Amino acid sequence: LGAVLAAPALAQDATDPAPPPAPVMREISPGVFEIGKIQLDQKTRTIRFPGELNLGEGILEYLLVTPQGSTHESLLTSDVQPSDLHFAMLLLGAKGSSPDAPGAGQAPTGQIDSEYLKTAPKLRGDGITISVKWKSGDAEKTTPVEDWVFNTVTKKAMERGPWIYNGSVFSNGHFMAQLEGAFAALVTYPSALINNPRKGSDNDQIWAVNSKAIPPDKTPLEITIQLLPNDEPKTP
């Protein structure tokens, strides 16, 4: 774990952003830990953290980014650190894929476009589910996050089911999820911690905000990620 978390800082120079402080973990009840703003529950294999509804309409390439990430094309934002989330997922037992940079021709790019997606690598990782909880008046509501994403080809909400926790990659000594603020992508993107395994993950034009299902813009949320058992199917 130390190597994984320290690697982004190894290649820092005068032009690079300062690395985030090492995560501080404390146990708040048996099997339940806090890592920054993240809460980890070993028994339920879940991680919870605060977020916000970022967009009320438009085409999406990301599900979740930091406020410094690609917010103009992401449904949700959260100000937790991607490195903290990765640390928490490793503690739950996630394996992800290889932390090395992809092979030649598959290096992470700062721009997802149709040309990149033609040759984007098939990603491997752990099956997870993602849900969101928010308040509507005095009532609390919870839904799989797929209900908030619209597929413009099928004319329906995104199919419910698992996502892939691939764990991002290192490139030139940088942990790319941290560098780019990329938590979860709707189209194949190795730099993101989480990727979408569904049909259409190679198309940057078919995912959109499901405007009829979402609460008002900037609604505070609690985002929950659950690590599925190893024998759980990893694709819908």
N, C-alpha and C positions, 0 to 999 in steps of 0.2 A: 504493500500500500504506500509505503514511504516513497518508493521509486516512482510510482504513478503520480503522486501528488507533487513531488519535487521537480519532476522533469520540466514542466512549463517554465520554471524559474531559472533553469540552467543556462538558457541562451539569451538571457536578458541583456540588453545593451542600452545605450543612452537614448535611443529612439523608441524603445519598447515601453508599453505601459507597465507600471509596477505590478508585480505578482500579488494576488490576494493573500492575506494572512492565512496561516495554517488553520484548518478548522478546529474549533474547540468543542469537544463532546462531553456531555454530562448526563448522567442517568437521573431521570426525574421520577421514575417508578420502576418496579421490576420489569426488565426487558424493554423499557421505553426510554429513548435517548433523545436529547436535543443536540443538533449540530447547526449552529447559527440559528436561522429561522426555520430549519427543517426538523420535523419530528419523525423519528424512526421507531416502529413497533415490530420487534422481532417475532412475536407470536402470530400476528396477522400478516407478516411480511409486507407491511405497507410503509410508505413514506408520505408525509403530508407537509405542505408548505403554502404560503400565501401567494396569490397572483391577482390578476386583474384582466377583465375583458378589454381587449385593446382596439378591435375594429368592429364596426357594426355592419359593414358591407364590403364587397370587393373580392378579387381573386387572391388566393392564399398560396404561399409556398412553404410557410412554417406554421406549426401549431402553437409553439411556445418559444419565445426568445427573452433575453434580458432587455431592459430599457435602452441598452447600448447596441443591441442587435438590429436585425432587419425588421423593425417595427411596422414599416409601411406594408408588409406582406405577411404579418403574423396575427393569428386570431387572439392569442393571449400573451401577456408579459408577466414576468416575475423578477424581483430584484434579489433573489437568492443567487449564490455563486454556483455556476455549473460544476466547478471543482468540488464544492461541498456536496452537491447532489450525487456526483460520481462516487465520492467517498462513502456516502450513505448506501448507495446501491451495492458497492463492493462489500460493505459490512453485512448486508442482507444475504449475500452469497451470489450476486450476479457475476457472471463471467465475461459477458460482452464478447467482442471479437478481438482479434489481435490489435494491440495498441500501436503497432508500427504503422508508418505511412503506407497507403495503398501502392500498388505496383505502378510501373511506368504508364503514363497516359491516364491514370486514375487519381492523380493528386487532387486534394481539395481545391476548390476554386471559390473565389469570393462572389461569383455570380452563377446562380443556377439558371441555365437556359436549355433550349431544346438540343443544342449541339452537345452539351455536357451529358444530358440525360440519355443520349443515344448510346454512350459507352460507359455509363455509370456502373460501378461494381454492384453485384448482388451482395447484400449485407447479411451477416449472420448475427445471432445474439440470443438474448433471453426473452421469453414471452412475458409481457406485462400488460396490465390494463390501466387506463387513465380515466378518472372521473372528476367532476367538478361539483362543488357545493357552494350555494350562495343563498342570500336572504331575499325573499320577495315579500315586502311588508313585514309581518311578524312570523311568517312561515319560512322554514328552511327547505330548500330543494336540492336534490342531487340527481345528476344524470351522467351517463357515459359521455365523454367529450365528443365522440363521433356524432352525436345528435346535433351539435352546433356547426358541423361542417357539411356543406352541400356539394353533391356530385353533379356537375352540369351536364354530364353525359346521360346518367341514369335518371336525372331529374328527381332524385331522392336524397335523403340524408346519407352520409357516409355509412357503409356497412359496419355494424358493431362488431367488435372482436379485438383480439390482442394486437399490440404493437411490438416492435423489436427494440430491445435495449442493446444497442451495439457498442456503446461506450465511447464514441468519438475516436479520434486518431491523433497521433503526434506527427508534426511536420516541422522540420528544421528546429527541433527541440521545443516546439510549442504545443501545448494541449489545445487543440483547435476549438473545442467547444467553449473553453474559457476565453480564448482570443476573440472569437466571433460572437459570443453570447448566444450560442445556438443550443437550445435544449432538445427540441423535437421538430422534425421536418416532415412535411406531407409528400414531398418528392425526394427521391433518393439523394442523400447528402451525407457522406461519411463523417464530416466534421461535427454533425449533430450527435448528441448522446442517444437520441431515440429516432427511429425511422418507421415509416408507414409501409407495411408489407402488402397492401392491397393492390389489386389491379388498378392502374392509373398512376402509380407512383413514379412512372417515367414520363409523365405529362404535366407541365407546369401551368396548364391553362384550365384544368377541369375542376379544381378545388376552390370553393368559395365559401364565404360566411353564410350560414343558414339563418338569414335575418329574421325569419318567422319564429325561430326557436330560442333565440338568445335574450338575456335580460338587457337593460340599458347599458350603453357604453360606460366604461370605467367602473363597472360593478365589481366590488371586491369579491374574491373567490378563495376557496380552499381547494387546492389541487391534490389529488390522491393518486399515487402510483402503487400498484400492487404487483409484486413479483410472483409469477405463476410457478407451480411445480414444474420440474424438468420434463415431465411426461405430458404436460399440457400442450395442445397444438399451438404453434407459433404463428399461424396464418389463419385468416377467417375461412 
